[in-house]
Amino acid sequence: MAASRGAVVLKTVKKIIVQFCPFESDVRSTREFLIMVGSEKIRSTNMNCEVITEVKHDRSEPKIDITFMDGERLVMKGSKLTTQEMLSALQNRCSAKDPQAKAGDKKK
């Protein structure tokens, strides 16, 4: 399973909805992403962040819909991305929205 290089901090995330049909062949990266963001370590960065799983049996494409505190949304198609690409996109967006993370980057 892919591990992220930097820690994903959900401080700026309000809700994550993970949708997939478990019987499709292209859901592995989406399921691995769900395992990662559902882990205690990542969840502890924002206990108010809702992680919702929608398991469907309609042959639909796996999708991750992330809503940030400021109302912006990030929608990722799981069949086209690896777990690492999805975690990286989430991490980059979270870092860009977190003023403390920006201050930490400037000090380096």
C-alpha positions, 0 to 999 in steps of 0.5 A: 500500500502506498504511504504518503511522504508528508502527513496529511492534515485534515484541519481544513477539511469539512467532509470526505465522501468516498463512493465506489462499487466494490465489484468493479475492477478499478476500485483498489486505489479508492479503497486504499485512500479510504483506509488511509484517511480513515486511519486514526493518525490522519483522523486525529488531525481533525475529529470534526471531519466527516468521512462518509463511505457510500458503497453502491452496487450500480457499476458506478465509477469510484469517486472521492468528493472532498468539501473544505471548510471554506466551501471549496470542493475537490472531486477525484475519479478513483479509477484514473488515479493512484492512491498516492496521487489522491493523497498528494492532491489532498495534502497539497490542497490542505497545505495551501489552505492552512495558514500555519502550514504556509508559515512552516514552509517559509521557515524551511 
